[in-house]
Amino acid sequence: MENKKYVYLFSEGNANMRNLLGGKGANLAEMTIIGLPVPQGFTITAEACTRYYDDGGKISDDIVSQIEEHLKKLEEMTGKKFGDTANPLLVSVRSGARISMPGMMDTILNLGLNDQTVTGLANLTKNERFAYDSYRRFIQMFGDVVMEIGKNKFEEILDAVKKENGAKYDTDLNADNFKDVVKRYKELYKKEMGSDFPQDPKVQLIEAVKAVFRSWNNPRAIVYRRLNEISSSWGTAVNVQQMVFGNMGNTSGTGVAFTRNPATGEKAIFGEYLVNAQGEDVVAGIRTPQPIVKMGQDLPDAYKEFVRIANLLENHYRDMQDMEFTVEQGKLYFLQTRNGKRTAQAALKIAVDMVSEGLINKEEAIMKVEPKQLDQLLHPTFDTAELKAAKP
């Protein structure tokens, strides 16, 4: 048991290891192997999640030591050190089951920040506002996802600081405002938890991994599995990945996109992005995202590279891709790719188009349309334009 491998660097996996590394981990490994710009990291396997439950909700010492060993390798690869004040390594912690379960699992960004490393990050980037913005996001995510302090309690504090400073959006706040938010967030954490916000990055990491394992059995996940006939015995893998930052100013941004339109199946990049933002801003509805084509005007080089890689990924996986990306100071990074969910109409169009394009054969095309979707297509449906125009 002790010799079992529970942790894999992205460079040690591939797309066929989905059952062990989860969908996200297997795809990160595959993108690494084909030489795409993926921030480096490692995956803690789904077997470690199963073992966590077998061991009564504990991460065993042998798994902890494998995590620490891979953390050291990540430090060597990045030239940064976990918990270092001069050049801190910060990571994201994301779940990834073998079958995509959108919205079911929880993500933590900016892990590794504390009262010391935040000043190191500010000095290193010469951007104090960015450092404290990242820190307050981390305290909120850790408090909400790991410790289950209501998200709304953090949002009330942020709204109060915005109101006090006449700010409409988060982007209108300055470094001192964010320092104030951090101070109030830590006070809230202490009040709720009866202890200070953890300052040891290794404690933060192990607690975050446990939270991802626990989230495998959160009510939303259980319901989703029942609806989609997914076995509860699979467990989820955990991906620990070097952070890249979309919130470093106007040459940075983040977004989600599909290689084809998931509603209609049209062959065109479809998605949205936000400049000077982190991933959760796009999905949280805090600011209104821009259509992805706007990135072509704001960050033309990064957009050109994005379109090139998006097409490469679709050809590699021979299916429509759903991708997450971040641009950090003009440099593009891919954080995820997976086969995109689509409507019945889109599934049919994509399958037929891909045969015409010579990407797949007719037998493969038939397998890309689910029986449920065919059933849906055989029933009358409302015209989308008519529905939009209809008055209640």
C-alpha positions as CSV (number, residue, x, y, z in Angstrom):
1,M,0.0,0.0,0.0
2,E,2.8,2.4,1.0
3,N,4.5,2.1,-2.4
4,K,1.3,3.0,-4.4
5,K,1.7,6.2,-6.5
6,Y,-1.1,8.7,-5.6
7,V,0.4,11.8,-7.1
8,Y,1.5,12.5,-10.7
9,L,3.1,15.5,-12.4
10,F,1.2,16.7,-15.4
11,S,4.2,15.5,-17.5
12,E,3.7,11.9,-16.2
13,G,0.1,11.5,-17.4
14,N,-1.9,11.4,-20.6
15,A,-5.5,11.6,-21.9
16,N,-6.0,7.8,-21.4
17,M,-5.5,8.1,-17.6
18,R,-8.9,9.7,-17.1
19,N,-10.1,7.1,-14.5
20,L,-7.1,7.7,-12.3
21,L,-6.4,11.4,-12.9
22,G,-9.9,12.6,-13.6
23,G,-11.0,14.4,-16.8
24,K,-9.3,17.7,-16.0
25,G,-6.0,16.1,-14.8
26,A,-5.8,13.8,-17.9
27,N,-6.4,16.7,-20.3
28,L,-3.9,18.9,-18.5
29,A,-1.4,16.1,-18.9
30,E,-2.3,15.6,-22.6
31,M,-1.9,19.4,-23.3
32,T,1.5,19.4,-21.5
33,I,2.7,16.4,-23.6
34,I,1.7,18.1,-26.9
35,G,3.6,21.2,-25.8
36,L,0.8,23.7,-25.1
37,P,1.3,26.6,-22.7
38,V,-0.1,25.0,-19.5
39,P,0.9,26.3,-16.0
40,Q,2.7,23.3,-14.4
41,G,1.5,21.2,-11.5
42,F,0.4,17.8,-10.3
43,T,-2.7,15.7,-9.9
44,I,-3.6,13.8,-6.7
45,T,-5.5,10.7,-8.0
46,A,-9.1,9.7,-7.5
47,E,-7.8,6.6,-5.6
48,A,-6.5,9.1,-3.0
49,C,-10.0,10.4,-2.6
50,T,-11.4,6.8,-2.2
51,R,-8.7,6.1,0.4
52,Y,-9.6,9.4,2.2
53,Y,-13.1,8.0,2.7
54,D,-11.8,4.5,3.6
55,D,-9.5,6.1,6.2
56,G,-12.5,7.9,7.9
57,G,-12.0,11.3,6.4
58,K,-8.2,11.5,6.8
59,I,-5.4,12.0,4.3
60,S,-2.8,9.4,5.2
61,D,0.8,10.2,5.9
62,D,2.1,8.4,2.8
63,I,-0.2,10.5,0.6
64,V,0.8,13.8,2.4
65,S,4.5,12.9,1.9
66,Q,3.9,12.3,-1.9
67,I,2.1,15.7,-2.1
68,E,5.1,17.4,-0.4
69,E,7.6,15.6,-2.7
70,H,5.7,16.8,-5.8
71,L,5.4,20.3,-4.3
72,K,9.3,20.3,-4.2
73,K,9.4,19.2,-7.8
74,L,7.0,22.1,-8.8
75,E,9.2,24.5,-6.9
76,E,12.2,23.3,-8.9
77,M,10.3,23.6,-12.2
78,T,9.0,27.2,-11.5
79,G,12.0,28.6,-9.6
80,K,9.6,29.8,-6.9
81,K,9.2,28.5,-3.3
82,F,6.0,27.7,-1.4
83,G,5.7,30.2,1.5
84,D,8.7,32.2,0.4
85,T,8.5,36.0,1.0
86,A,10.9,36.9,-1.9
87,N,9.4,34.8,-4.7
88,P,6.4,32.9,-3.5
89,L,4.9,29.9,-5.4
90,L,1.1,30.3,-5.4
91,V,-1.2,27.5,-6.6
92,S,-4.8,26.8,-7.5
93,V,-6.6,23.7,-6.2
94,R,-9.3,22.3,-8.5
95,S,-11.3,19.1,-8.5
96,G,-11.7,16.9,-11.5
97,A,-13.8,13.7,-11.7
98,R,-13.4,11.3,-14.6
99,I,-16.7,12.6,-16.1
100,S,-17.1,16.3,-16.3
101,M,-19.4,17.5,-13.5
102,P,-19.7,21.3,-14.1
103,G,-20.3,23.4,-11.1
104,M,-20.3,20.4,-8.7
105,M,-16.8,20.8,-7.3
106,D,-15.1,23.7,-5.7
107,T,-12.0,25.7,-6.8
108,I,-9.5,27.6,-4.6
109,L,-7.2,30.2,-6.2
110,N,-4.1,32.0,-4.9
111,L,-3.3,29.4,-2.3
112,G,0.0,30.1,-0.6
113,L,-0.7,33.7,0.2
114,N,-0.4,34.9,3.8
115,D,0.5,38.1,5.6
116,Q,4.2,37.7,4.6
117,T,4.0,36.3,1.0
118,V,1.5,39.0,0.0
119,T,4.2,41.7,0.6
120,G,6.6,39.5,-1.4
121,L,4.1,39.3,-4.3
122,A,3.5,43.0,-4.2
123,N,7.3,43.7,-4.3
124,L,7.9,41.1,-7.0
125,T,5.2,42.4,-9.3
126,K,5.6,46.1,-8.2
127,N,1.8,46.0,-8.0
128,E,0.5,46.2,-4.4
129,R,-3.2,46.5,-5.5
130,F,-2.9,43.2,-7.4
131,A,-1.3,41.4,-4.5
132,Y,-4.0,42.4,-2.0
133,D,-6.8,41.8,-4.5
134,S,-5.4,38.2,-4.9
135,Y,-5.1,37.8,-1.1
136,R,-8.7,38.9,-0.3
137,R,-10.0,36.5,-3.0
138,F,-8.0,33.7,-1.5
139,I,-9.3,34.4,2.1
140,Q,-12.9,34.4,0.7
141,M,-12.5,31.2,-1.3
142,F,-10.8,29.4,1.5
143,G,-13.3,30.6,4.0
144,D,-16.3,29.7,1.8
145,V,-15.1,26.4,0.2
146,V,-12.9,24.9,2.9
147,M,-14.5,26.3,6.1
148,E,-18.0,26.8,4.9
149,I,-18.4,30.4,6.0
150,G,-21.3,31.8,4.0
151,K,-20.1,33.5,0.8
152,N,-22.6,36.3,1.4
153,K,-20.8,37.3,4.6
154,F,-17.7,38.1,2.6
155,E,-19.7,39.8,-0.1
156,E,-21.4,42.1,2.4
157,I,-17.9,43.3,3.6
158,L,-16.7,43.9,0.0
159,D,-19.9,45.8,-0.8
160,A,-19.5,47.9,2.4
161,V,-16.0,48.9,1.4
162,K,-17.1,49.7,-2.1
163,K,-19.9,51.9,-0.8
164,E,-17.6,53.7,1.7
165,N,-15.2,54.5,-1.1
166,G,-17.8,55.4,-3.8
167,A,-16.7,52.4,-6.0
168,K,-19.1,50.8,-8.4
169,Y,-17.0,47.8,-9.3
170,D,-14.2,45.8,-7.6
171,T,-11.8,47.2,-10.2
172,D,-12.5,50.8,-8.8
173,L,-10.9,49.9,-5.5
174,N,-7.2,50.6,-4.8
175,A,-4.5,48.8,-2.7
176,D,-5.4,50.4,0.6
177,N,-9.1,49.5,0.1
178,F,-8.1,45.9,-0.5
179,K,-5.9,45.9,2.6
180,D,-9.0,47.1,4.5
181,V,-11.0,44.2,2.9
182,V,-8.3,41.7,3.9
183,K,-8.3,43.0,7.5
184,R,-12.1,42.7,7.8
185,Y,-12.2,39.3,6.1
186,K,-9.7,38.0,8.6
187,E,-11.8,39.4,11.5
188,L,-14.8,37.6,10.0
189,Y,-12.8,34.4,9.7
190,K,-11.7,34.6,13.4
191,K,-15.3,35.4,14.6
192,E,-16.7,32.4,12.6
193,M,-14.0,29.8,13.2
194,G,-12.7,30.8,16.6
195,S,-9.1,30.8,15.3
196,D,-6.9,33.0,13.0
197,F,-6.8,32.5,9.2
198,P,-4.1,29.8,8.7
199,Q,-0.7,31.3,7.7
200,D,1.2,28.1,7.0
201,P,0.8,27.4,3.2
202,K,1.2,23.6,3.7
203,V,-1.7,23.6,6.2
204,Q,-3.7,25.7,3.6
205,L,-2.9,23.1,0.9
206,I,-3.8,20.0,2.9
207,E,-7.1,21.6,4.1
208,A,-7.9,22.6,0.5
209,V,-7.3,19.0,-0.8
210,K,-9.6,17.6,2.0
211,A,-12.3,20.2,1.0
212,V,-12.2,18.9,-2.6
213,F,-12.5,15.3,-1.5
214,R,-15.4,16.3,0.8
215,S,-17.1,18.1,-2.1
216,W,-17.4,14.8,-3.9
217,N,-20.2,14.1,-1.5
218,N,-21.8,17.5,-1.3
219,P,-25.6,17.5,-1.9
220,R,-25.2,19.1,-5.4
221,A,-22.7,16.5,-6.5
222,I,-24.8,13.6,-5.2
223,V,-27.9,14.8,-7.0
224,Y,-25.9,15.4,-10.2
225,R,-24.5,11.8,-10.1
226,R,-28.0,10.4,-9.6
227,L,-29.4,12.3,-12.5
228,N,-26.5,11.3,-14.8
229,E,-25.9,7.7,-13.5
230,I,-22.4,8.3,-12.3
231,S,-21.0,5.9,-9.7
232,S,-20.4,7.4,-6.3
233,S,-17.4,5.0,-5.8
234,W,-15.2,6.8,-8.4
235,G,-14.1,9.7,-6.2
236,T,-12.5,12.9,-7.6
237,A,-8.9,13.7,-8.4
238,V,-7.4,17.1,-7.3
239,N,-5.3,19.3,-9.5
240,V,-2.7,21.5,-7.9
241,Q,-1.4,24.0,-10.5
242,Q,0.9,27.0,-10.5
243,M,-1.2,30.2,-10.5
244,V,-1.3,32.5,-13.5
245,F,-3.0,35.8,-13.0
246,G,-5.6,37.5,-15.2
247,N,-5.9,40.3,-12.7
248,M,-2.6,42.0,-13.3
249,G,-3.9,45.0,-15.3
250,N,-5.1,45.7,-18.8
251,T,-2.7,43.3,-20.6
252,S,-4.2,40.4,-18.5
253,G,-7.6,38.7,-18.6
254,T,-9.4,35.4,-18.4
255,G,-12.2,33.6,-20.3
256,V,-14.1,30.5,-21.3
257,A,-14.7,29.5,-24.9
258,F,-15.9,26.8,-27.2
259,T,-14.4,25.9,-30.6
260,R,-18.0,25.8,-32.0
261,N,-21.3,27.4,-30.9
262,P,-22.7,24.9,-28.3
263,A,-26.3,26.1,-29.0
264,T,-26.3,26.0,-32.8
265,G,-23.2,24.0,-33.7
266,E,-21.9,26.8,-35.9
267,K,-18.1,26.5,-36.7
268,A,-16.8,29.7,-35.0
269,I,-15.1,30.4,-31.7
270,F,-17.8,31.2,-29.2
271,G,-17.3,32.4,-25.6
272,E,-16.6,35.4,-23.4
273,Y,-13.7,37.0,-21.6
274,L,-13.0,39.7,-19.1
275,V,-9.9,42.0,-19.0
276,N,-8.1,42.4,-15.6
277,A,-10.0,39.6,-13.9
278,Q,-9.7,36.1,-12.4
279,G,-11.6,33.0,-13.5
280,E,-14.5,33.3,-11.0
281,D,-15.3,36.8,-12.2
282,V,-16.4,35.5,-15.6
283,V,-18.9,33.0,-14.1
284,A,-19.9,34.9,-11.0
285,G,-21.7,37.7,-12.9
286,I,-19.9,40.4,-10.9
287,R,-18.9,42.2,-14.1
288,T,-20.4,41.7,-17.6
289,P,-18.0,39.7,-19.7
290,Q,-17.2,40.7,-23.3
291,P,-17.7,38.4,-26.3
292,I,-14.5,36.5,-27.1
293,V,-14.0,38.4,-30.4
294,K,-13.4,41.6,-28.3
295,M,-10.2,40.0,-27.1
296,G,-9.0,40.2,-30.7
297,Q,-9.0,44.1,-30.3
298,D,-7.8,44.2,-26.7
299,L,-5.0,41.6,-26.9
300,P,-4.5,40.8,-30.6
301,D,-1.4,38.6,-30.2
302,A,-2.8,36.5,-27.4
303,Y,-6.1,36.1,-29.3
304,K,-4.3,34.9,-32.5
305,E,-2.4,32.3,-30.4
306,F,-5.7,31.4,-28.7
307,V,-7.5,30.7,-32.0
308,R,-4.5,28.7,-33.3
309,I,-4.4,26.4,-30.2
310,A,-8.2,26.1,-30.0
311,N,-8.2,24.7,-33.6
312,L,-5.2,22.4,-32.7
313,L,-7.1,21.1,-29.7
314,E,-10.3,20.4,-31.7
315,N,-8.2,18.5,-34.3
316,H,-6.3,16.6,-31.6
317,Y,-9.4,15.5,-29.6
318,R,-11.6,15.3,-32.8
319,D,-14.5,16.9,-31.0
320,M,-15.8,20.3,-30.0
321,Q,-13.8,21.7,-27.1
322,D,-14.8,23.8,-24.0
323,M,-11.7,25.7,-22.9
324,E,-10.6,27.9,-20.0
325,F,-7.7,30.3,-20.4
326,T,-5.9,33.1,-18.7
327,V,-3.7,35.8,-20.2
328,E,-1.0,37.1,-17.8
329,Q,0.6,40.3,-19.0
330,G,0.1,39.4,-22.6
331,K,1.1,35.7,-22.3
332,L,-1.6,33.1,-23.0
333,Y,-2.1,30.0,-20.8
334,F,-4.6,27.2,-21.1
335,L,-6.1,26.0,-17.8
336,Q,-8.5,23.3,-19.1
337,T,-10.0,21.7,-22.1
338,R,-12.8,19.1,-22.3
339,N,-15.3,17.9,-24.8
340,G,-18.0,20.6,-24.7
341,K,-21.7,20.0,-23.8
342,R,-24.1,20.9,-26.6
343,T,-27.7,21.1,-27.5
344,A,-29.3,18.3,-29.6
345,Q,-29.4,20.6,-32.6
346,A,-25.7,21.5,-32.2
347,A,-24.7,17.9,-31.6
348,L,-26.3,16.9,-35.0
349,K,-24.8,19.8,-36.9
350,I,-21.3,19.3,-35.4
351,A,-21.3,15.6,-36.1
352,V,-22.4,16.1,-39.8
353,D,-19.9,19.0,-40.3
354,M,-17.0,17.1,-38.8
355,V,-17.6,14.3,-41.3
356,S,-17.6,16.8,-44.1
357,E,-14.4,18.3,-42.8
358,G,-12.8,14.8,-42.7
359,L,-12.2,15.0,-39.0
360,I,-14.3,11.9,-38.1
361,N,-16.0,9.1,-40.0
362,K,-19.7,8.4,-40.2
363,E,-19.6,5.7,-37.5
364,E,-17.9,8.1,-35.1
365,A,-20.4,10.8,-36.0
366,I,-23.3,8.6,-35.0
367,M,-21.7,8.0,-31.6
368,K,-21.4,11.7,-31.0
369,V,-25.2,12.2,-30.9
370,E,-26.8,10.7,-27.8
371,P,-30.1,8.8,-28.1
372,K,-31.8,11.3,-25.7
373,Q,-30.7,14.1,-28.1
374,L,-32.2,12.3,-31.1
375,D,-35.5,11.9,-29.3
376,Q,-35.5,15.7,-28.5
377,L,-34.9,16.5,-32.2
378,L,-37.8,14.4,-33.3
379,H,-40.2,16.5,-31.3
380,P,-41.5,19.9,-32.5
381,T,-39.6,22.8,-30.9
382,F,-40.2,26.6,-30.8
383,D,-38.3,28.8,-33.2
384,T,-35.7,30.6,-31.1
385,A,-36.2,34.0,-32.8
386,E,-40.0,33.7,-32.3
387,L,-39.5,32.8,-28.6
388,K,-37.4,35.9,-28.1
389,A,-39.9,38.1,-29.8
390,A,-42.9,36.7,-27.8
391,K,-44.6,38.9,-25.3
392,P,-45.9,37.3,-22.0
